[in-house]
Each structure stands twice: as C-alpha cells, then as structure tokens.
Amino acid sequence: MPTSPWPTRVGTLLLRDARADDIEPLLAVRNDPSVNRFMLRTHVDPETFRQEWLAVPGEGIPFCRTVTLCVSGGE
C-alpha cells in the first residue's frame, strides 16, 4: 500500500498536508483584494469558509497542501 508523500522537503521549502491552524492565514490571503482579483469568487464568507474547512473528515484536507519556507531547518 503506498504511503503519503507528505510532508516533503525540497530545499528550504516544506510541502505538507493542510491543517486546521492554516485556516486563518489562508482566509486572510484568500480575501486579500490583491489576490482575489484573479479568482472567480472574489470574496468568501469567513465563517462559512471555516465550517467547510473543518467539515472535511480526516487529518488533512484532500488535495490541499501548504508550502512553508523553512529557515534554520525548522518549520
């Protein structure tokens, strides 16, 4: 049975499954006007976004990964 490739480190970047504590930073970027002008939906309701994110079963959010720039080898 294949195992998950996550987390994976590539140089100073760490690619990992998204977690519940990623909600607020992702929401801030998602609703930033300089970012969302490139999206079909230019605003998401914060409470709905949180509820939908947390409603997904399992540890990680399917097909959702985060990238962390690691400094001094830490996350």
NORZI-V796823 format. One record per helix or strand. SS is the DSSP state (2 for helix, 1 for strand). FROM is the first residue (numbers start at 1). LEN is the number of residues. Records with the same first field share a line. If there is no record, write none. Layout:
SS = FROM-LEN, FROM-LEN
This chain:
1 = 8-3, 13-5, 65-5
2 = 20-11, 33-4, 46-10
